[in-house]
Amino acid sequence: MNKTSAVIQRLTQLLDERKLTINALSIRAGVTQSTVNDIFTGKTSNPGLSTLKKLCDGLDVSVRTFFNAPLFDDLEQEVK
């Protein structure tokens, strides 16, 4: 799994747990819906830390909690 897929899966998991839509997340996080949509479609493959922090805030989780999920354990190495 690559990092983009892992971020999308984790966001989806947290949205499902909280019964939130992408639109609700964008409003809560103060991030434009187009930015959030671009992340979910993979158009933005490397969202910045600032954007991820805002999304985490909108989901009421810390950045540490966001990345503390098994799907981040075995990411493909990007530097070879």
N, C-alpha and C positions, 0 to 999 in steps of 0.2 A: 504494500500500500504506500502511496506517496503522501506527502504532507497536505496537499490540497484536498485529497479525498478524506484524509483523517479529520481535517478541520471541518469540512462539510458534514461528515458523519457525527462529529461531536456536537456541532451546532444543532443538527437535526434532533439528536438525542435529547439535548437540553430543552429545545422547543417543545418536543413531545411531552417530556416530563412536566413541563409547566403549562401545557395546553395553550401555547402561544403560536401565533402566525408570524410569518416573516414580516408582515406589515406592522404588527404589534411590537415586534422586536426593534424594528427600525425607529419607531416612535419613541419607545422607552430608552433606546440607546442614543438617540440624537444623531443617527447615521441615516443618510438618504436611502430610500427604498432601492434606488438603482444600484447603490454601492452594495447593499446586502444581496440583492438579486445577482449582481455580478460575481459575488463570492460563491453563492449557491450553484450557479451555472458553470463555475470554473473559469469564467472570463477573466476574473481577477484571481490569479493563482498564488499571489503572495500579498495578502492583505497586511498592511502595516501594523505594528504593535499598538499604535494609538487607536486604530480602528478595532482591533481585537479587544483592547481594554474597554472601549466603549460598549462593545457587544457583551462582554462579560458583565459589565455594570448593569446593562439592560436585562441580563439573565440572573442577576443577583448572585454571581459566583466570582471568585477571585481568579486571576489569571493562572495561579498555581493549581486551583481546583480544575479549571478548564483543561489544562494539559496533563493532569493527574488521572489519566484514563488509559486502560490497557491498549487501546488502538494506537497510541503514540509510542508504544514500547519497541515495535519492530519496523519503524519507518525505513524506507530505502535510503541508503547513503547517497547524498547528493554530490559530495566532493569525492572524486576518485583519483 
